[in-house]
Amino acid sequence: MVGSAQVLEMLQKVEDPELRRNIVDLGMVHDLEVKDGVVRFTLALTTLACPLRESIVENARRAVMALDGVRDVQISLREMTPEEKARIWPREGSGQREIGVAAHRNHVDRVLAVMSGKGGVGKSSVAATLAVALRRQGKRVGVLDADITGPSIPRMFGLNEPPPMGPVGILPGETRTGIKVMSINLLLPDENEAVIWRGPLISGAIQQFWGDVLWGDLDILVVDLPPGTSDAALTVMQSIPLNGILLVTSPQDLAGMVVRKAARMAWHLNVPIVGLVENMAYVTCPKCGERIEIFGPSQALQTTARLGVPLLAQLPLDPELARLCDQGRVEEYVSDEIDALTEAVLKRLPVTRSVPLFPAVSSNR
């Protein structure tokens, strides 16, 4: 005869995919009853809106059905009480989730911020194509869109569905090739809606994108910063442990002057600069193949000499990239220059991280 102890032993093999512990130890199994080969019990989920609910229920059913003598398994569902949740996460019982609960379950090997001094230099397209190239190498990649008031990353990847809410945090959107993305545009009812926020709200959103999003296991997280040296960039550098910053500029001397300000900001906050990318450096004539410097002579070497950082790439102005980004198909873009930039970034990206002045979370990763 099958007993409760045998059923619980089988259920200990069933794991909550997000909490990474078995459902018995998590206190999810209640009201267990075994009678005439029929097993009945209740699963208490952290939230009934859990996107992995059906998977957990099915895995539990299969585990119990594997026992000899079990004819049927009947599973009821309910949501955990605040007291039950408090046993999993301290402070959850108060009804307020601590910022950073999800971060304790994230394992992000390296974090790269992509930064420019001014807008219009193609920083977001560099961040997106860099993430695509890293993914093609088989790496687990995420993109955190920290440009709260001017987000463009979701459109490039063709993402428009709101991210689901997991039991311990927001689940990021996922692209066709498996790149994880979080952006304020995924949370808005309409992508054209303006985000009219002051600095503290913007800073809080960025910290939550780092601490309350369940990124899971990533080899590299690319952070797309807004242009300039304002609150958003300051929040990222002061609260997120970065491995390095990639600076993006364009050929104009004005852009070079402003990116030098961004570099000084990184130095003041002790965040290493991986190198400089000059974007839109030239356009290739489709008829003769000649390189035309449509924005004037390159200023990249002068800029890198003044900053003391290497020039990692000079990228062309490519209409094909613009077309694919507009259509949400940036993952189809292939570029030898981007591939070379990716290799250069990986070689120079430090293993050690910066030490945030005001860490958003305190966790070991």
Secondary structure as the mmCIF struct_conf table of DSSP 4:
data_model
#
loop_
_struct_conf.conf_type_id
_struct_conf.id
_struct_conf.beg_label_comp_id
_struct_conf.beg_label_asym_id
_struct_conf.beg_label_seq_id
_struct_conf.end_label_comp_id
_struct_conf.end_label_asym_id
_struct_conf.end_label_seq_id
HELX_RH_AL_P HELX_RH_AL_P1 SER A 4 LEU A 11
TURN_TY1_P TURN_TY1_P1 GLN A 12 LYS A 13
STRN STRN1 GLU A 15 ASP A 16
TURN_TY1_P TURN_TY1_P2 PRO A 17 ARG A 20
STRN STRN2 ARG A 21 ASN A 22
TURN_TY1_P TURN_TY1_P3 ILE A 23 GLY A 27
STRN STRN3 VAL A 29 LYS A 35
TURN_TY1_P TURN_TY1_P4 ASP A 36 GLY A 37
STRN STRN4 VAL A 38 LEU A 45
BEND BEND1 THR A 46 THR A 46
TURN_TY1_P TURN_TY1_P5 LEU A 48 ALA A 49
TURN_TY1_P TURN_TY1_P6 PRO A 51 LEU A 52
HELX_RH_AL_P HELX_RH_AL_P2 ARG A 53 MET A 65
TURN_TY1_P TURN_TY1_P7 ALA A 66 ALA A 66
BEND BEND2 LEU A 67 LEU A 67
TURN_TY1_P TURN_TY1_P8 ASP A 68 GLY A 69
STRN STRN5 ASP A 72 GLU A 79
HELX_LH_PP_P HELX_LH_PP_P1 MET A 80 THR A 81
HELX_RH_AL_P HELX_RH_AL_P3 PRO A 82 ILE A 88
BEND BEND3 TRP A 89 TRP A 89
TURN_TY1_P TURN_TY1_P9 PRO A 90 ARG A 91
HELX_RH_3T_P HELX_RH_3T_P1 GLU A 92 SER A 94
TURN_TY1_P TURN_TY1_P10 GLY A 95 GLY A 95
HELX_LH_PP_P HELX_LH_PP_P2 ARG A 97 GLU A 98
TURN_TY1_P TURN_TY1_P11 ILE A 99 VAL A 101
HELX_RH_3T_P HELX_RH_3T_P2 ALA A 102 ARG A 105
STRN STRN6 HIS A 107 SER A 116
BEND BEND4 GLY A 117 LYS A 118
TURN_TY1_P TURN_TY1_P12 GLY A 119 GLY A 120
BEND BEND5 VAL A 121 VAL A 121
HELX_RH_AL_P HELX_RH_AL_P4 LYS A 123 ARG A 136
TURN_TY1_P TURN_TY1_P13 GLN A 137 GLY A 138
STRN STRN7 VAL A 141 ASP A 145
BEND BEND6 ILE A 148 GLY A 150
HELX_RH_AL_P HELX_RH_AL_P5 ILE A 153 PHE A 157
TURN_TY1_P TURN_TY1_P14 GLY A 158 GLY A 158
BEND BEND7 GLU A 161 GLU A 161
HELX_LH_PP_P HELX_LH_PP_P3 PRO A 162 PRO A 164
STRN STRN8 MET A 165 MET A 165
BEND BEND8 PRO A 167 GLY A 169
STRN STRN9 ILE A 170 ILE A 170
HELX_LH_PP_P HELX_LH_PP_P4 LEU A 171 PRO A 172
STRN STRN10 GLY A 173 GLU A 174
TURN_TY1_P TURN_TY1_P15 ARG A 176 THR A 177
STRN STRN11 LYS A 180 MET A 182
HELX_RH_3T_P HELX_RH_3T_P3 ILE A 184 LEU A 186
TURN_TY1_P TURN_TY1_P16 LEU A 187 LEU A 187
BEND BEND9 LEU A 188 ASP A 190
TURN_TY1_P TURN_TY1_P17 GLU A 191 ASN A 192
HELX_RH_AL_P HELX_RH_AL_P6 GLY A 199 GLY A 211
BEND BEND10 ASP A 212 ASP A 212
STRN STRN12 VAL A 213 VAL A 213
STRN STRN13 ASP A 217 ASP A 224
HELX_LH_PP_P HELX_LH_PP_P5 LEU A 225 PRO A 226
BEND BEND11 PRO A 227 SER A 230
HELX_RH_AL_P HELX_RH_AL_P7 ASP A 231 SER A 239
BEND BEND12 ILE A 240 ILE A 240
BEND BEND13 ASN A 243 ASN A 243
STRN STRN14 GLY A 244 THR A 249
BEND BEND14 PRO A 251 GLN A 252
HELX_RH_AL_P HELX_RH_AL_P8 ASP A 253 HIS A 268
TURN_TY1_P TURN_TY1_P18 LEU A 269 ASN A 270
STRN STRN15 ILE A 273 GLU A 278
TURN_TY1_P TURN_TY1_P19 ASN A 279 MET A 280
STRN STRN16 VAL A 283 THR A 284
TURN_TY1_P TURN_TY1_P20 PRO A 286 CYS A 288
STRN STRN17 ARG A 291 ILE A 292
TURN_TY1_P TURN_TY1_P21 ILE A 294 PHE A 295
BEND BEND15 PRO A 297 PRO A 297
HELX_RH_AL_P HELX_RH_AL_P9 ALA A 300 LEU A 307
TURN_TY1_P TURN_TY1_P22 GLY A 308 GLY A 308
STRN STRN18 LEU A 311 GLN A 314
HELX_RH_AL_P HELX_RH_AL_P10 PRO A 319 ASP A 326
TURN_TY1_P TURN_TY1_P23 GLN A 327 GLY A 328
HELX_RH_3T_P HELX_RH_3T_P4 VAL A 330 GLU A 332
HELX_RH_AL_P HELX_RH_AL_P11 ASP A 336 ARG A 348
BEND BEND16 LEU A 349 LEU A 349
BEND BEND17 VAL A 351 THR A 352
BEND BEND18 LEU A 357 PHE A 358
BEND BEND19 ALA A 360 ALA A 360
#
